[in-house]
Amino acid sequence: MSQAERLRDIQVIARRDGRVVVEDLAAHFAVTMQTIRRDLADLADQGKLQRVHGGAILPSTVANIGYQDRRDLNEVGKAAIALACARDIPNGCSLFLNIGTTTEAVARALLKHRDIMVLTNNLNVANILIDNPHCEIIVVGGLLRRTDAGLVGTVTTQAIGQFKFDLAIISCSALDEDGDMLDYDIQEVGVSQAILRQARRSFLVADHSKFARRAPARIGSLAQMDGFYTDAPLPPRLADACRGWHTAVTVAGQQGATMA
C-alpha cells in the first residue's frame, strides 16, 4: 500500500471513530509505529488531523464537519447508543428528537414502538418515522437548513414553546470535561435550549468522538440531563461530575446504567 492510500484510509478511520491510535494503526497497516507517526505528522501539517498523545483526533474548528461525513462517523456506535436509549423510552409517551445523526439513529430504533408522539425539527427524523404507523409525527416549523434538513431559528423556538413533552432526546457536536454540551450553530443552540425547557425529562445521546471535539457555543450542562447514552467510558473527570449531578450514564453494550 502506498503512503497516499494509507493516509486516505487513516482519515476514513478517524472520521469513523473520532480518533486514531498509533499502535492500532501500525498493527492495522502492518507497518512500524515510526511510519504511522510520520503519516500523522503529514496529516497534521495538511490540517486533516490534530496530533494528541498516542495518536490523533479530528481537528478542532468553529464549523461542523459535513452532514454525510457525520452520518458515516461511527455508525455502529451510534446504532448501539440508539438501541440503549430506545429501551428506556416507553410506549405511549411524547418525545422530542432534535437535529443530529445520533437522534436519527434513535428514530430508527423507535420503529416498533407503539402509541408515541414524536416532535422534531429534523426532517430526516420525520421521514424515518413515517414507517412506524403507530407514531404521530409533529414537525415544528422554522428556517430550513439545507445541509442537514434541520429547522432552526426564532420560528422554531416559538413553535416548541407551544408544547410540553415527556422526553427530550438531544445530541450535541462536542462535550468537554466540564460537562458542557457544545455546538457550532448559535441558532441550533437556541432551539436545543428551548427543547430542554419544555421537557419533563431529558436525555443526551452522543458517541465517544464528541469527547475529543471542541465547539464554540454552549447548549447547557450534563447536570441538566436525566440520562446520558454513549458508547465508551467517560473521561474520569466527567464521570465524577456526572455522579455528583445524579446524571445516569449508560455505556452502550454494557449492562445497566451507572448513576453519577
Beta strands, then each sheet from edge to edge (+ up, - down):
strand 1: 19-21
strand 2: 50-52
strand 3: 55-57
strand 4: 94-97
strand 5: 116-120
strand 6: 135-139
strand 7: 143-145
strand 8: 150-152
strand 9: 165-170
strand 10: 174-175
strand 11: 180-183
strand 12: 199-205
strand 13: 217-221
strand 14: 227-230
strand 15: 248-251
strand 16: 258-259
sheet 1: 1+ 3- 2+
sheet 2: 6+ 5+ 4+ 9+ 12+ 14+ 15+ 16-
sheet 3: 7+ 8-
sheet 4: 10+ 11- 13+
end
